[in-house]
Amino acid sequence: MKIKRNILLNPGPATTTDTVKMAQVVPDICPREKEFANMMKSLRSDLLRVAHAPADKYTSVLFCGSGTINIDICLNSLLPEGRRVLIVNNGAYSSRAVEVCQYYGLPHIDLRSSVFEQPNLDDVRRTLEANPDIAMVYTTHHETGTGVLNPIREIGALAHEHNAIFVVDTTSSLGMIPFDMEQDHVDFCMASAQKGLMAMTGLSFIIGNETVIRKSKDYPKRSYYCNLYLQYDYFERTGEMHFTPPVQTIYATMQALKEYFEVGEVEKFARHHRVIEAIHQGLADMGLREVIRRDIQSGLVASVLYPDDPNWDFERVHDYCYERGFTIYPGKISTTNTFRLCALGAIDAPDIEAFFGVLRDAFDKNGIALPAKYE
């Protein structure tokens, strides 16, 4: 089967290999069969390897849903009665965690800072010292809306110093840049199959401290479908998901993990680095400006400032690129007009070079000046 290859420069789902796509074409199977349960057991074990999480301390729990389901699950499941969450918030995805707390009525502190900068560690420390009822510190590793990489190792150390667990949204970083549960002082991380693993949408997972999960059995029950202990316990007793799993996505994820380990994380990380460097170079050559300083970027997302050009129209540029097999994505900064180019998926530097040829044509066809104009 010949499958058209599109280059997705959006922050997920990512461009996938044909072998991952075709892994979904399998005989139908009831997900309650032992064969399928054994597959999920193997998958859960492999996910620990991706996060460098020792199996004697951590476990992984699978859920059916997009990455946001993980935020919901961790926040509603892991907060003890009468305690608070500290959300270290410098972007759209940490703000989503604040919204989850608001919907559940969870006591929380929204430690908000500039979306253009990393959080201030002194502010984190002062907040922890002033609020001994904080039981959980939560932040995003890589703020996909901007490309800022947060100092999770330092934040995690502060959380543990003040007897709080540390929960990190690694949805757009796990499997793409270096990460280690132990060295980064992380108790729980989360991701989805369609991001760093380059599989399909519909499967999300949480990797976390097994002792804390068991302890959470006695915490307030705030959700049925989205309860971490309930799903964990069902896996441990039966080997199955409590509710119907995304069967074909799991087959695709198994294939994606096979390819992940065959390539090796060192080479995979190097490829993502090549891609973002090619993006930086292409932007510079066109005179397009990035809004985040290079020294605090993740190396996965470039946030590009709209040119000050009367002919600039994101939708027209997007559509021109899309029709030629390249997808660009709107920005996520409420105060600034940006678009994003992301170094995710099964792409490499030559794909980026081809993209910039198309982007230049889009500028030319729409009468947008090059080099790009800024007031």
ABEGO torsion letter per residue (X at the ends): XBBBBBBBABAOBBBBBAAAAAAABBBBBBAABAAAAAAAAAAAAAAAAAAGBBAAABBBBBBBEBAAAAAAAAAAAABBBGBBBBBBBAEAAAAAAAAAAAAAGBBBBBBBBBAABBBBAAAAAAAAAABAABABBBBBABBAAAGBBBBAAAAAAAAAAAGBBBBBBAAAABGABBBBAAAAGBABBBBBAABAAGBBBGBBBBBBBAAAAAAAAABBBABAAABAAAAAAAAAAAGBBABBBBAAAAAAAAAAAAAAAAAEAAAAAAAAAAAAAAAAAAAAAAGBBBABBAAABAGABBBBBBBBBAABBAAAAAAAAAAAGBBBBBBABAABBBBBBBABEBBBAAAAAAAAAAAAAAAAAAGBBOBBBBX
